[in-house]
Amino acid sequence: MDNIRILEVYKNYFWDFYAKLPQQVREKFDYVFNIMVTVEKVPIKFFKHLEDGIYEIRIERDSNIYRIFSFFDEGRLVILLHGVQKKRQKTARKEIEKAKKLRQDYYNEKRKTKNDQ
């Protein structure tokens, strides 16, 4: 069976965040990533559109809340950008703006690579 979505990481922003997480939190992320690639309709509890094509992957563990910012590229490809541990109820504006900037960087690099070929 083919995966419904493919997850890819842009640069090391996500890996830098992920590596610092406790093992139990990483396991929960891995569980949610498995849902994301195998389930047609991912529950909003785990995956939510924020604005302008930016999504957050949401994890809650031991009363801590974590977010991974992402976006779609070419249909079923989900690009993972960066992550944060939420301290407030509302997602910080600066984190959404950072995600938009990283998405623009991704497309600029993709375009440059395509033009260089």
N, C-alpha and C positions, 0 to 999 in steps of 0.2 A: 504494500500500500504506500502510495506517495504521501509525503508530508503536505499539509495544507499550506503551511507557510515555511519560509526559510529564515532563520535568524543569522544576521551577520553583525559583527562589531566594527565600528568606525574608530580607527586609531586605538589608543590604549585607555581612553577615559573610563570606559566601563570596567575593563580588567583591573585598573588601579583601584577603583571603588570596590569591586567584588573581592579582591584579594584581602582586603582589610576587614571583611565581614566575618562574624563568628561562623563556625562550621554549620550550625543548625540553620542559620539564615541562608547560607549558600545552598543548602539542601532544599530549602523552601523555594528559592529562586529556580533551582534546577527542576523542581516539580512543576512550577508555573510555566517555565520555558517548554517543558514537555507538553503541557496543555496547549500552549500557543501554537505549536507546530502540528498537533494532531487533531484538534477540535475545531470544527467549522465556526461555531459561534462561541468565542471566548467570553466567559462571564465578566460583566462590568466590574465585578469585585477585583478582578486581576488586570483588566486592560481597559483603559478609558481614553477617549479623545478629549484633549484639552482645548486646543485652538489651532487654526491654521495648519492642519495636517500633523501636528505634534501630538503624540500619544504618551501615556505613562503606563508602565507595567507596575502594578501595585502589589506590595508584599507586606503582610503584617505578621509579626512574630514577637511573642512575649511583650505585648503592649508597645512595641516599636514599629514604626511605619517607614518603609523604604520605597523609593520610586526610581525607576529607570526610564529615562526619556528616550523616545524612539520615533521613527516615521516609516512609512511605506515607500519603497522604490520598486518600480516595475511589478506592480500587482501583489504578489505573495512574498516578496522579499521585505523583511522588517529589519531596519538598521538600528542597532542599539547604540546610543550616544553616551550618556553619562548618568550617574546615579547620585542620589542624596538620601540621607535619613531625614525624614520630615520632623520638624520641631513644632510646627503650627498646623492648624486645621487646613488652611488654604496653602496651595502650592505657591512658592515664592516666585514672583514675577521675574526676578533675575535668572532663575533656573530655566524658565520657559524661554526667555530671550537667549540664554546660552545655547539651548537646544536648537533654536532657529538659526543661530550663527553657525553651529556645528553642521547642521543640515546644509546650509549654503556652502560651507567649506567642502563638504562631501561632494556636492554637485559640481562645484568649480574644479575639484581635482578629477572627478569622473570625466568632465568635459575636456579637460587638458589632456588626460590620458588618451581619450578617444581621438583628439586632434593630432596627437603625437604619433599615432599608429599609421 
